């Protein structure tokens, strides 16, 4: 029986400055790559929740094992200029603020 290897993940929280603070309407495109040269693009859309916990404003995205995030492009609502953040860490929660060039890693431990 094949061994199941747990995957990696990232949670991205967006904070608008010119756009609305909750970034509702923002679009994410994550470009990932793996050691064997495979790449893919994952798309997410920030929308309002439909019920308690049903649709969080933050995006938790599952990645394959050993996959890395090369680039995240955000299209903020009301802006025609995309924002790009490179080389995000995996297995972390990060906050990306509109017009800030780097993401902030959120430490969940006390």
For each residue, the residues with C-beta under 8 A, 3 or more apart:
1:
2:
3:
4:
5: 65
6: 65
7: 62 63 64 65 67
8: 62 63 64 65 66 67 90 91
9: 60 61 62 63 90 91
10: 30 60 61 63 69 88 89 90 91 92 93 94
11: 58 59 60 61 92 93 94
12: 28 44 58 59 61 72 88 94 95 96 103
13: 57 58 93 94 95 96 106
14: 22 23 26 28 46 57 58 74 95 96 97 98
15: 21 23 95 96 97 98
16: 19 20 21 22 23 26 76 77 98
17: 97 98 99
18: 76 78 79 98 99
19: 16 23 25 26 76 77 78 79 98
20: 16 23 24 25 77
21: 15 16
22: 14 16 46 57
23: 14 15 16 19 20 26 46 57 76 77 98
24: 20 46 47 48 57 77
25: 19 20 45 46 47 77 78
26: 14 16 19 23 45 46 74 75 76 77
27: 43 44 45 46 74 75
28: 12 14 42 43 44 45 46 59 72 73 74
29: 41 42 43 72 73 75
30: 10 41 42 43 44 61 69 71 72
31: 39 40 41 69 70 71 72 73
32: 39 40 41 42 63 64 67 68 69 70
33: 37 38 39 67 68 70
34: 37 38 39 64 66 67 68
35: 66
36:
37: 33 34
38: 33 34
39: 31 32 33 34 70
40: 31 32
41: 29 30 31 32
42: 28 29 30 32 61
43: 27 28 29 30
44: 12 27 28 30 59 61
45: 25 26 27 28
46: 14 22 23 24 25 26 27 28 57 59
47: 24 25 55
48: 24 55 57
49: 52 53 54 55 56 57
50: 54 55
51: 54 55
52: 49
53: 49 56
54: 49 50 51
55: 47 48 49 50 51
56: 49 53 59 60
57: 13 14 22 23 24 46 48 49
58: 11 12 13 14 93
59: 11 12 28 44 46 56
60: 9 10 11 56
61: 9 10 11 12 30 42 44
62: 7 8 9
63: 7 8 9 10 32 67 69 90
64: 7 8 32 34 67
65: 5 6 7 8
66: 8 34 35
67: 7 8 32 33 34 63 64 90
68: 32 33 34 87 90
69: 10 30 31 32 63 72 87 88 89 90
70: 31 32 33 39 86 87
71: 30 31 84 85 86 87
72: 12 28 29 30 31 69 84 85 86 88 96 103
73: 28 29 31 82 83 84
74: 14 26 27 28 82 83 84 85 96 98
75: 26 27 29 79 82 83
76: 16 18 19 23 26 79 83 98
77: 16 19 20 23 24 25 26
78: 18 19 25
79: 18 19 75 76 98
80:
81:
82: 73 74 75
83: 73 74 75 76 96 98 99
84: 71 72 73 74
85: 71 72 74 88 96 101 102 103
86: 70 71 72
87: 68 69 70 71
88: 10 12 69 72 85 92 94 103
89: 10 69 92 94 105
90: 8 9 10 63 67 68 69
91: 8 9 10
92: 10 11 88 89 105 106
93: 10 11 13 58 105 106 108
94: 10 11 12 13 88 89 103 104 105 106
95: 12 13 14 15 103 104 106
96: 12 13 14 15 72 74 83 85 100 103 104
97: 14 15 17 100 104
98: 14 15 16 17 18 19 23 74 76 79 83
99: 17 18 83
100: 96 97
101: 85
102: 85
103: 12 72 85 88 94 95 96
104: 94 95 96 97
105: 89 92 93 94
106: 13 92 93 94 95
107:
108: 93
109:
110:
